[in-house]
Amino acid sequence: MSHAERVAFMSDDMETLAGVTPESMATQVEAHASDIALRATAPGLKDTPLLVLTADDGLGPAADALVQAVRALGGHRITEQHVATNHVWSDSRIDLETRVIAWLQSLDGGRYQ
């Protein structure tokens, strides 16, 4: 994504952050791209159950790269789900909590009931 595209993306993703502009968010993300790359977390996640939920926010490719990296390292306890909603799931909050609870209940024989 270009800097201008990132600024446009950030303009709809600021929530209630005080003193932050789309420009400052985009610049910070660009400056720390290698630090915040999901793919880099794969080694620590390969032996952990992983729930990957994506939305229609343009971040799916990063989530896909993480899943591929975890699988390449031998990780196999991965559940992937996509919902046609926005980044903060504002119109799908109950769906989000239902998916998380169902996934937690699937772990360790339903210990999270």
C-alpha positions in Angstrom: 0.0 0.0 0.0 1.4 3.4 -0.9 1.7 6.1 1.7 -1.3 8.0 0.3 -3.4 4.8 0.4 -2.3 4.1 4.0 -3.2 7.7 5.1 -6.7 7.2 3.5 -7.1 3.9 5.2 -6.0 5.4 8.6 -8.5 8.2 8.2 -11.3 5.7 8.7 -9.5 3.9 11.5 -8.7 6.5 14.1 -11.5 5.8 16.7 -10.9 8.2 19.6 -7.1 8.6 19.6 -6.3 12.0 20.9 -3.6 14.0 19.1 -3.4 11.5 16.2 -3.8 12.2 12.5 -4.1 9.8 9.7 -0.7 11.0 8.5 1.0 10.4 11.9 -0.6 6.9 12.1 0.6 6.0 8.6 4.1 7.3 9.2 4.3 5.3 12.4 3.1 2.1 10.8 5.7 2.6 8.0 8.5 3.3 10.4 7.7 0.2 12.4 6.6 -2.2 9.7 9.1 -4.9 10.5 8.3 -4.7 14.2 4.6 -5.2 13.7 4.6 -7.7 10.9 2.2 -10.5 11.9 4.3 -13.0 10.0 7.3 -12.4 12.3 5.2 -13.9 15.2 4.8 -17.3 13.6 7.6 -19.1 15.5 6.0 -18.3 18.8 2.6 -19.3 17.6 3.3 -22.7 15.9 2.5 -24.8 19.0 -0.5 -22.6 20.1 -4.1 -22.9 19.1 -4.8 -19.9 16.8 -8.0 -18.2 15.9 -7.6 -15.9 12.9 -10.6 -13.7 12.2 -10.6 -11.3 9.3 -12.9 -8.6 8.0 -13.2 -6.6 4.8 -10.6 -4.1 6.0 -7.7 -4.9 3.6 -5.7 -6.7 6.3 -6.5 -10.2 5.1 -3.3 -10.7 3.2 -1.3 -10.1 6.4 -3.4 -12.6 8.3 -3.0 -15.1 5.4 0.8 -14.6 5.5 0.7 -15.3 9.2 -1.3 -18.5 8.8 1.0 -19.7 6.0 4.1 -19.0 8.1 2.6 -20.9 11.1 1.7 -23.9 8.9 5.1 -23.9 7.3 6.6 -24.2 10.7 4.4 -27.2 11.5 1.5 -25.4 13.2 -1.8 -27.1 12.6 -4.2 -25.9 15.3 -5.4 -23.0 13.2 -9.0 -21.9 12.8 -9.6 -19.2 10.1 -12.9 -17.3 9.6 -13.8 -14.3 7.5 -16.8 -12.0 8.0 -17.9 -9.4 5.6 -17.7 -6.5 8.0 -15.5 -3.5 8.8 -12.3 -3.4 10.8 -13.9 -2.9 14.2 -16.8 -5.4 13.4 -19.2 -2.6 14.3 -22.2 -4.3 12.7 -21.1 -7.8 13.8 -20.1 -7.6 17.4 -22.4 -10.4 18.6 -21.2 -12.5 15.8 -17.7 -11.8 16.8 -18.2 -12.7 20.4 -20.1 -15.9 19.4 -17.2 -17.0 17.2 -14.6 -16.4 19.9 -16.7 -18.2 22.6 -17.3 -21.1 20.3 -13.6 -21.4 19.5 -12.7 -21.2 23.1 -15.2 -23.9 24.0 -13.6 -26.1 21.3 -10.3 -26.0 23.2 -9.4 -28.5 25.8 -12.7 -30.3 25.8 -14.9 -27.2 26.4 -13.1 -26.1 29.6 -14.2 -22.5 28.8 -17.9 -23.2 29.2 
